[in-house]
C-alpha cells in the first residue's frame, strides 16, 4: 500500500509539472531562462521553502486538519 501512495504522488507531480509546458510552452521557456540567471543560493532557498510547504501540507492533511 505504501508503494501505491508513493507512486500515486509521483504520478500527480508529473501531471502538475506537465501542465505549464503543455498549456504555454513559450512561458515555460521564458521561465527557464529567468531561472538559469538566478544564483544557486536563491534557488536552494526556493527549493527548501517548497519542500517545507509540501511537507507541512502533507502533515496537515495526514492528521486531518485540512
HUNOR-V682687 format. One record per helix or strand of 3 or more residues. SS is the DSSP state (helix for helix, strand for strand). FROM is the first residue (numbers start at 1). LEN is the number of residues. Records with the same first field share a line. If there is no record, write none. Layout:
SS=FROM-LEN, FROM-LEN
This chain:
helix=2-22, 25-12, 40-24
